[in-house]
Structure formats: structure tokens, C-alpha cells
Amino acid sequence: MSRDHLPWGPVVPAEVVWNDQGEPLSTVYNDCYFSQNDGAGESQHVFLGGNELPQRWQTHSFANFCIAETGFGTGLNFLLTWQAWRDSPSQPDLHYIALEKHPLSKQDLERAVSLWPALRPLASELLDAYPGLLPGEHRLLFEGGRLTLDLWWTDADDALADIASHGERWVDAWYLDGFAPARNQSMWQTTLYQYAAALSRKGATLATFTVAGTVRRGLSEAGFEVAKQPGFGRKRECLRAVLGDIHSSAPDVTGPHWDLRNAQPACPESAIVLGGGLAGCAIAAALARRGVLVTLVERGKLAAGGSGIDRGVLYTRLSKEHSALADFASQSFRFASRYYRGLFSEGLLNQRVDGELCGCFQQIDHTENTDALAAVLTGLDDFVQLLPAGDASRRIGIEQDHAGYWFPESGWLNPEAVCAAVTSHRNIVVLEHCGEVVLQRDGPHWDAHAGGVSLATGQCAIVAAGYAGKTLQQLDWLPAQRIRGQITRLPASPDCAGLKAVLCHEGYMTPARDQHHIIGATYDIGDTEPACRARDHRHNLNRLAKAVPQWHNKLASVDERELDGYVGFRYASPDYLPMVGPVPDLPQFLEQFSSLRKNAKSMPLRKGPYQPGLYLTTAHGSRGLVSTPLASEMLASQICNEPLPVNRALARALSPARFIIRNLSRNRI
């Protein structure tokens, strides 16, 4: 499901009016969001009761129980399910996927959930995490990661086609809860039932409020055993279905299959992570939350190299149209800001010591049409706002002479503190100062050894070692490059004391901590000099002076030879997207897809050959603080065979194998 080249902007929200009882009604579909007699009671009866929840959780044989809902609406079904799951004496982890073409605005959602005081604590958590009208797919984690909510802001048929295209059976229960078939025919299509059957495990159940004949027939033809059940309130009947013998497959989905593996392994019990920077620590944490025992092996010190900067910025860039780069930037930024907020709330990070989500102001060019920009950003206030110069000056504490973007969920963080926080999980063992490490396949396990000594074994291995990963035999073909970056530690002074948020321009500047600001950073491809250079400090100072003209004289008087700083080497791919996913078997890839050399359009419809149990997360460039949390969540989902937090086109755009396919198509390999 690619959105490439479509105009970027907020999704179209639901159009609602409120009746005399304060309940929402859809003006587009002329239908109510829930029963006007007892909405919570009806949802409990139809959806939880129809799927025999919470009883089924007591005997469930998988590590997680997956529910898929068509039509998130007010979130009532989710909140009731969350409450029942929380109250259950024992339960597997819960994964809840909700598909909604026209989500409620955050303001409307807040008004709707206020109708159920008993659900207020959970509703408050949902509202705090709610992505509003930001387009795309959004993963929300609750209960320490044991409850996952995936929100897909798109048409149900498109979303299900995308999820089903993986060819995996993930779903245990279905809530079909769109507006009535007679009023929303576009959702209740034959393909909906076929996708539901194709995604369901054997014995999966389905419940819906409607008993329309077209729905009953569609479910039966897809392989469900359908039965009417007593309805709730004024409704005489509702519907319950169970998937019998598995014989259904998803409708044909066009597109390549090289990103899919021939066999999906079971979730491993143990894993090796090679590399202790932001990428390695984030994937270690994501696997540890899933119960995997992780050994993190670092050649030197945790959070060194590219992750060794004093303070990094949560930074994203807006685009006028969708692309893989633009979509990953916005979705990973949204996930990362909540991820770090959670670390602060849990006490794993200390405010103003390890970081601060104080917001970020990003200058824009004087020539930009601010009226047009403001129109595009309408409804995205939680994500980004367009601030006039005066408002920007007041918000960040220093004078600005033109408008720019304000990202309220942004800020700065100390990467070393982040790495220490996320690797403090009881399922993670950290080995530092290991020197040069070699990975080797040993039967069903991977072995990490250095100097002839085995350091760790695991059922899978994840390489997150940045440029050092290219030294491994399995990854010497990677096409990424090192980019030198130098930051400058600028001593605090009265002139800069007012800065209370991050300022981004051609570079960036953080508020003062420990008597200095961080400004930076240079971006030098192919430069290998590890020591700080005075001329690079001057480069950083000059860019800051250009961004804040009133500081020009003060910054010009600074002796750059007396300044301190830090040099790190970013690792970036040719398309500036990270490389995240299973590691391809290069010789087999070249053989099986060799026809692309002669005809780039002759894509074989076969799955790709991948090295068993070997994965990669690297090339996060200068945005590792933003990209690694969501990338790690995606990779952990791939490793443990769970639904992904992004659409397949975006996952494919991050796949390391993409460069093999591109080079074959261009006859370069």
C-alpha cells in the first residue's frame, strides 16, 4: 500500500454532530457510533461476548492474542477489551489492530470517551497516546508493552489487503463494527470477509452487530461458520462466526514478494545483538519486552561512536508529498516522542539531566507560502504547528524574525542515558569492551566470538554495529557510507540564556545544560578525520549567526580554537533510509532474481532467500534518536512473527535486500 507522490497532509476526519444526550452521530453515514440506549452494554454483549472474551484468554496457546477491528470510532470496543484483559486473572499479551478511514479528531474523541466515567483512567492513557489526524499507521504501547494498539488510518479493504499480503495468520478474533451495511456499503465488501479468513488462525471467531444477508453469505463463502445470536436491547439478533478448517487464501495481491521469507521461524528464546549504540540498544529492548533473552555485545563502550554525542535532537522533516522517506520520518518521530516520554514517566530518564521534551522550532525559508502551509497542517497541532515570528520568539525565548514549524513533542536527549535506560531490562545482558567480534552460524544457533573465545550464543543474531558491520563476512556487500559529523560545545552566556527549546536552522542548538549549549553539526561525506577541527567549530558558529543575526557579533568574537566538541561518524544508506530487516543470502538472491538484469520489469513472483536467523538494523544516519525506536519495533515484529507497525510498502523500503534488487534491475551487479 504505497502513498508515494500523493499530497501529504492530515487524514480527513470524521464529521460528527452531537445529540441532546451528548452522543456522536456521523453526518456522512447518518448513523450512530454506538447504541444510544447503552453503548457500553451493547459492545460488551456483541463483541466481547460474541468472541467469548475474556474466557478464551485463559486457554490461549499463543504468546499473544490478536484482535482486529474494522472501524475504531470512539475507541469504546478497545477500551472495554483493555479493561476486560486487565481484569482477567491470567492473559497472553494483547495485540489490537484497528482500521479507520475517518478517525475522530482528538477533541471529538475526548468528548466521546467522557460518556463512560468507569473507563476514564484507560481513556486518559489512550488520549495521551492518540496520534490525531497524522496520516499512516501508528503503534501505541500500553501496560509496559504487553498491550499493543495498531491504528491504521486508511480504508479497511486497503489495510487488510496490505496486512494479508504477508501471508501470515495472525488474528484470533474480529470485531466488524463499521457503520451499518446499508449506510456504508463500501466497507462491507466480499474482499473484507476473504481477507479476514486469510488472516485468521484456525478457530478464530468473529462478531458483528448486523445480521444482514449479504454479510452472512460473505462470511460463509469465506469459510466462516455463521450463527445468529440474541441481540442487545432493541436489536433482536447479532452475528457470531467461527473459522473452521483453514482452506482460504487472500485475494491476489499484486506486487513483488522478494521481501518475504520462504519460512517464518518461531519467536526465538534467545538473541545476540551486535552493537551497543542507539540501534542495538533499541532492538535489544524491543525483544526483551517480548520475553527474549538478549545478550548485547559491544566492541567498546555502550553508546560510543555515532551515539556518543552529548545531546541529540528529536528532529523530523516535513514534505509536501508522501514518500517512503517522508512517511517513515513522520511516523517514527511520532512513535519516538511517546517512547521517550514513557522512559521519563517510568523514571528511567531524568528530566533536564538526561533530556527534555521541551519542543523544537524549525526555521523555514522566507519564500515559503505560510498561508498554504497553515492550511496543510490544519488538524495536526499535536504533531506540528506553524508559528508566526512573534509567537515563535515567545515560545523558544529568543527573537526570531520569520515564521517556522513548532514541534511540541520534540526536544533533546542524551544518547548514552537512553542506551543505559533501555538496556536495564532484566532480560538483557550487556557485554562491553569485547573488541573485534565475529558472527558465525553454529547449527541452529549463532555464535559471537572474539579472540577465539565464545562470548554469546543465540537462536538469532541482529547486527546493529554501524559501519563496523561491513567487516562481517555476511554484510560486506552493504552499500552504505560513513559521514563525519562534528558538534561544538558553546559555553553558556547571558546572550543565549533565554533559549528554552531546541532551535533548528541549517544546523541546530540546544538549551544550556552543564554550562554549555550543543550546536552542530557538520556533514562531511568521505572525511575520516577523528579529531575536532577549529574550522568546523567556526562553520557551526557561522550557521548559528546566520540563523540568529542578533548574536552575530558575539559569535564572531568567539575563538574557535578554544572550543571543545565531539566527532562522530554517521552511517547512511544511498537513499537515506535505514536498513532494517532480515539479511539476504546474496548469492542466492543474485541467482533467483537474475532475470532483472535483462528486464527490470520481469520481477519473479517468488519470496526472497534470507540467511536463517540473521537480521540487520543500521544506517540510521543523523536521526538515530528518532528512527531506532520504530525501526526496532518493526524488526522485533518480524523476528517474532507479529503484525508489523508499518505498511508493507514502507517495510519493503527499509529492507536491506532493496539494494540488491535495485542493482540487479540496473544491471550493476
Secondary structure, DSSP 8 states (H G I E B T S, - for coil): ---TTSB--------EEE-TTS-EEETTTTEESS-TTTHHHHHIIIIITTTTTTGGGGG--SSEEEEEEE--TTSHHHHHHHHHHHHSSS--EEEEEEE-SS---HHHHHHHHTT-GGGHHHHHHHHHH--TT--EEEEEEEGGGTEEEEEEES-HHHHHHHHHTT----EEEEEE-SS-TTT-TTTS-HHHHHHHHHHEEEEEEEEES---HHHHHHHHHHTEEEEEEE-STT--EEEEEEE-S---------S--TTSBSS-----SEEEEE--SHHHHHHHHHHHHTT-EEEEE-SSSTT-GGG--S-EE------SB--HHHHHHHHHHHHHHHHHHHHHHTTSS-BTTTEE---EEEE--TTS-HHHHHHHTTT-TTT-EEE-HHHHHHHHSS--SS-EEEETT--EE-HHHHHHHHTTSTTEEEE----S-EEEEETTEEEEEETTEEEEEESEEEE--GGGGGGSGGGTT---EEEEEEEEEEE--GGGTT--SEEESSSEE---BTTEEEEE---EET----S--HHHHHHHHHHHHHHSGGGHHHHHTS-GGG-EEEEEEEEE-TTS--EEEEEE-HHHHHHHTGGGGT-TT------B-EEEEEEEEE-BTT-HHHHHHHHHHHHHHHHTT---SS-HHHHHHH-TTHHHHHHHHTT--
